[in-house]
Each structure stands twice: as structure tokens, then as C-alpha cells.
């Protein structure tokens, strides 16, 4: 995941620290999505920074994982806000789904849930994500195109289904995810009852409890 450059130039040491932070978070995403049990030293090696530089910014793997997932949640919220700003109705939903799948935000949930303990700092962004998703679903429902009985929680499962698709070639992974998303979007607009009860709010919160 890339990070925008600061709006104004930073002085030497701060600029280097900012560059290191971006390198570390990008490397952490690559390393931990491939292997959530990888040591933090593997992140330093991938980022090309010294282990001491990494520990100065992230004193533990727990803190690094927490920051990585919070960063992903902020990206989710930013993509939702962009979709809502650009579209009404059904288009807000489809644009949002395409943006989030392209950003690969939900891979963090699929692979890293339960590997660390979230802290209170993430709560405002969790609440914001729920508000944004509710608004996107509301607009889609008001358009008359959203399948009856579909809930906000179903949208999360659609995104996780796309994130679960992987291929050794990243470009091929992106192609396959877009293909499956198109199929799933068609299902979101289809007629007919869905089997079983819908997912409930917080039904999957257990995944964020530390794994034994």
C-alpha cells in the first residue's frame, strides 16, 4: 500500500524517517500477507532498513500489525468516501466495491485477523467504516436495484471472497478478482431469496481475538 508524500518538504532526518516508515509498512504488508507468522526481521530485510530503525518506529510485531491493519481501515474509509462523493444510487455501491477490491484492503482481514490485539485507537475508524457502508447500501437500496434481503454485513463477505483469490502472478490475481467481483455484483442485483439468515452485526468479531 502506497502512502502519499507530505504536502510540504520535511527536513532531512524527518524526511528519511517518513521514507523508512513507508518502506516498512509496504514491506510488512507483503511479508505478513504471505506469512502472518514471519518474524519482524523479515520486514526489515524486505524494506531494506536496519532492524534498529524498524524497532525505533515499531517496538514490537504486535504494534506493527496493529498499525498495518489500521492503515488498511483508513484506506477503506477513504475509498468509501470517494465513492459516495462521486455517485448516487447503485453506482455508489459498484464503484465502492471496485475501489476496495483494487486497493486489496480485505486481504489484511482475511490473513491477519487474530494475529494481534486491536486497541481503542481504531474504534473511531471502525465506527466510521460502518456508517459509510450503511450509507452506500442505503443508496443502492433506494435505487431499486439491490437484491431484497441483502445487508451491510453481506457486503463485507463479498469483499472477503474477492480477497481470498490469489495467484503467484499479482497481475493475474487482480484480473481474477475483478472477474469474480463482476459475478458477485450481478448477484447483488439478482432476484430471488437468499438461503439462510443474513450475517449479523459483529458476528465475525471473534476473529479479532488473539489466536491460541
C-alpha positions as CSV (number, residue, x, y, z in Angstrom):
1,X,0.0,0.0,0.0
2,X,1.4,3.3,-1.0
3,X,1.4,6.4,1.1
4,X,1.0,10.0,-0.2
5,X,4.0,12.3,0.1
6,X,3.8,15.0,2.7
7,X,2.3,18.3,1.4
8,X,5.4,20.3,2.3
9,X,9.0,19.1,2.3
10,X,10.3,17.7,5.6
11,X,13.8,18.4,7.0
12,X,16.5,15.7,6.4
13,X,16.0,13.3,9.3
14,X,12.2,13.6,9.3
15,X,12.1,13.0,5.6
16,X,14.3,9.9,6.0
17,X,12.0,8.7,8.8
18,X,9.0,9.2,6.7
19,X,10.6,7.3,3.8
20,X,11.5,4.5,6.1
21,X,8.0,4.3,7.6
22,X,6.5,4.0,4.1
23,X,9.1,1.3,3.2
24,X,8.4,-0.6,6.4
25,X,4.6,-0.6,6.1
26,X,4.8,-1.7,2.4
27,X,7.2,-4.4,3.3
28,X,5.2,-5.5,6.3
29,X,2.1,-5.9,4.1
30,X,4.0,-8.1,1.7
31,X,5.7,-10.2,4.3
32,X,2.7,-10.8,6.6
33,X,0.2,-11.4,3.9
34,X,2.5,-14.1,2.6
35,X,3.1,-15.5,6.1
36,X,1.5,-14.0,9.2
37,X,4.0,-15.9,11.4
38,X,7.0,-14.3,9.8
39,X,9.5,-12.6,12.2
40,X,9.8,-8.8,12.2
41,X,13.3,-9.2,11.0
42,X,11.9,-10.3,7.7
43,X,10.1,-7.0,7.3
44,X,13.4,-5.0,7.9
45,X,15.1,-7.1,5.3
46,X,12.3,-6.6,2.8
47,X,12.2,-2.9,3.5
48,X,16.0,-2.5,3.2
49,X,16.2,-0.8,6.6
50,X,18.2,-1.7,9.7
51,X,16.4,-3.6,12.4
52,X,17.2,-0.8,14.9
53,X,15.4,1.7,12.6
54,X,12.4,-0.6,12.4
55,X,12.3,-1.0,16.2
56,X,12.5,2.7,16.8
57,X,9.3,3.2,14.8
58,X,7.6,-0.1,15.8
59,X,8.9,-1.6,19.0
60,X,7.1,-4.9,18.5
61,X,5.4,-7.0,15.9
62,X,2.1,-6.5,17.6
63,X,2.4,-2.7,17.2
64,X,3.4,-3.1,13.5
65,X,0.5,-5.4,12.8
66,X,-1.9,-3.1,14.5
67,X,-0.7,-0.1,12.6
68,X,-0.8,-2.1,9.3
69,X,-4.5,-3.0,9.8
70,X,-5.5,0.4,11.0
71,X,-3.8,1.8,7.9
72,X,-5.9,-0.5,5.8
73,X,-9.1,0.5,7.6
74,X,-8.3,4.2,6.8
75,X,-7.9,3.3,3.2
76,X,-11.2,1.5,3.2
77,X,-12.9,4.6,4.6
78,X,-11.2,6.8,2.1
79,X,-12.4,4.7,-0.8
80,X,-15.9,4.7,0.6
81,X,-15.9,8.5,0.9
82,X,-14.6,8.8,-2.6
83,X,-17.4,6.6,-4.0
84,X,-20.1,8.5,-2.1
85,X,-18.7,11.8,-3.2
86,X,-18.8,10.7,-6.9
87,X,-22.0,8.7,-7.1
88,X,-25.6,8.3,-6.1
89,X,-27.7,5.1,-6.1
90,X,-26.4,1.8,-7.5
91,X,-23.2,3.4,-8.9
92,X,-22.0,4.3,-5.4
93,X,-22.0,0.6,-4.4
94,X,-20.4,-0.7,-7.6
95,X,-17.7,2.0,-7.6
96,X,-17.0,1.4,-3.9
97,X,-16.6,-2.4,-4.4
98,X,-14.3,-1.9,-7.3
99,X,-12.2,0.6,-5.4
100,X,-11.8,-1.6,-2.3
101,X,-11.0,-4.7,-4.3
102,X,-8.4,-2.8,-6.3
103,X,-6.9,-1.5,-3.1
104,X,-6.8,-5.1,-1.7
105,X,-7.9,-3.9,1.7
106,X,-9.7,-7.0,2.8
107,X,-6.6,-9.3,2.4
108,X,-5.5,-7.8,5.7
109,X,-8.7,-9.0,7.4
110,X,-8.5,-12.5,5.7
111,X,-4.9,-13.1,6.7
112,X,-4.2,-11.1,9.8
113,X,-7.3,-11.1,12.0
114,X,-6.5,-12.8,15.3
115,X,-2.7,-12.3,15.0
116,X,-2.8,-9.2,17.2
117,X,-5.0,-7.4,19.7
118,X,-6.7,-4.2,18.4
119,X,-6.6,-1.2,20.7
120,X,-9.0,1.6,21.3
121,X,-7.4,3.9,18.8
122,X,-9.0,2.0,15.9
123,X,-12.6,2.4,17.3
124,X,-13.5,5.7,15.7
125,X,-12.4,4.4,12.2
126,X,-14.4,1.2,12.8
127,X,-17.5,3.2,13.5
128,X,-16.8,5.4,10.5
129,X,-16.5,2.4,8.2
130,X,-19.9,1.1,9.4
131,X,-21.5,4.5,8.8
132,X,-20.0,4.8,5.3
133,X,-21.0,1.2,4.3
134,X,-24.5,1.7,5.6
135,X,-24.9,4.8,3.5
136,X,-23.6,3.1,0.4
137,X,-26.0,0.2,0.9
138,X,-28.9,2.7,1.6
139,X,-28.2,4.4,-1.7
140,X,-28.1,1.1,-3.6
141,X,-31.3,0.0,-1.9
142,X,-33.1,3.3,-2.8
143,X,-32.1,2.8,-6.5
144,X,-34.3,-0.3,-6.6
145,X,-31.6,-2.5,-7.9
146,X,-30.2,-4.1,-4.7
147,X,-31.4,-7.6,-4.1
148,X,-34.0,-7.9,-1.4
149,X,-32.8,-9.1,2.0
150,X,-29.2,-8.0,1.4
151,X,-27.5,-6.5,4.4
152,X,-24.4,-4.3,5.1
153,X,-22.7,-7.4,6.5
154,X,-23.2,-9.2,3.2
155,X,-21.1,-6.6,1.5
156,X,-18.2,-7.4,3.8
157,X,-18.4,-11.1,2.8
158,X,-18.4,-10.1,-0.9
159,X,-15.1,-8.2,-0.3
160,X,-13.6,-11.0,1.6
161,X,-14.5,-13.5,-1.1
162,X,-12.6,-11.4,-3.6
163,X,-9.6,-11.0,-1.3
164,X,-9.4,-14.8,-0.8
165,X,-8.5,-15.2,-4.5
166,X,-4.7,-15.4,-5.0
167,X,-2.3,-16.3,-7.8
168,X,1.5,-16.3,-7.9
169,X,1.3,-13.6,-10.5
170,X,-0.1,-10.4,-8.9
171,X,-1.5,-9.1,-12.2
172,X,-3.4,-12.4,-12.7
173,X,-4.7,-12.1,-9.1
174,X,-6.1,-8.7,-10.0
175,X,-7.7,-10.0,-13.2
176,X,-9.4,-12.9,-11.4
177,X,-10.6,-10.7,-8.6
178,X,-12.2,-8.2,-11.0
179,X,-13.9,-11.1,-12.8
180,X,-15.3,-12.6,-9.7
181,X,-16.4,-9.2,-8.4
182,X,-18.4,-8.7,-11.6
183,X,-20.1,-12.0,-11.0
184,X,-20.9,-11.1,-7.4
185,X,-22.2,-7.7,-8.4
186,X,-24.6,-9.4,-10.8
187,X,-25.7,-11.5,-7.8
188,X,-26.3,-8.4,-5.7
189,X,-28.8,-7.2,-8.3
190,X,-30.5,-10.6,-8.9
191,X,-34.0,-11.6,-7.9
192,X,-34.8,-14.5,-5.5
193,X,-34.4,-15.2,-1.8
194,X,-31.0,-16.0,-0.4
195,X,-30.6,-19.2,1.6
196,X,-30.2,-19.0,5.4
197,X,-30.3,-16.0,7.7
198,X,-28.1,-13.0,6.9
199,X,-24.8,-12.4,8.8
200,X,-25.4,-10.4,11.9
201,X,-23.6,-7.3,13.2
202,X,-20.4,-8.3,15.0
203,X,-20.9,-12.0,14.0
204,X,-17.3,-12.2,12.9
205,X,-15.8,-10.1,15.7
206,X,-14.4,-13.3,17.2
207,X,-11.8,-13.4,14.5
208,X,-10.0,-10.4,16.0
209,X,-9.5,-12.2,19.3
210,X,-5.8,-13.4,19.6
211,X,-5.4,-16.9,18.2
212,X,-4.5,-19.6,20.7
